[in-house]
Amino acid sequence: MNAQAQVAERAANYDLFEFIKGQADCRDGVPHKSGKSESYDAGYSTQYELEQIRSARHERIY
């Protein structure tokens, strides 16, 4: 299963608005704050994982 399919599978279990907000904040460099919803946390951590995977793939290529 590719990374995007894994994200879609994870997101299906959460409030999508909060999940996407967490992803966007991570992508935009907004520091994570405690006390957010489980859906927000899941989106934030999923985006962080995606960025780490993409970074590792980029490093292997170059």
N, C-alpha and C positions, 0 to 999 in steps of 0.2 A: 504494500500500500504506500503510495507516495505521500509526501508531507502535507499537501493540500487536502487530500482525502482524510488524513488523520485529524487535521484541524476541523474539518466538517463533522467528523464523527464525534469529536470532543464537544464541539459547540452545540450539538443536538441535545445535550443533557443540561443545558444552562439557559438562562434568560439571554437571548441573543443580543439585545441592546447593550446589556452590561458586559457581555463577553467581548463584543466589538469595541466598546469604549475602552476596556482594558488593553486590547490589542493596539488600538490607536495611541493610547497614552504611552505604552512601551515603545512603540515605533517612533513616536515623536520625542522621546527622551524625558518624559515626565517621570520623576521619581515615584516609586511605588509607596503608597501610604497604607498603614494597617487600618483595619476597620471597614474596608470595602466589602462588597458582597462576594460570595463564593464564585459567582459567574464572572465578576470583574477580575478576581484573582486568577481564575482559570484562563481567561483571555490574555491577561498580562503575561502569565508564565508560558503560555503557548507561543506567544509572539517572541518571547525571549529565546525559547528553544529553537524556533524557526531561524532566528537571526544567527544563533550559534551554529546550526547546521549549515546555513548558507556560507558563513564565514569559513568554516572548516573545509567545505567543498572548494571555495575560492582559493584557499591556501594550498590545497592539493594540486589544483590546476596550474598555479604559477609557481 
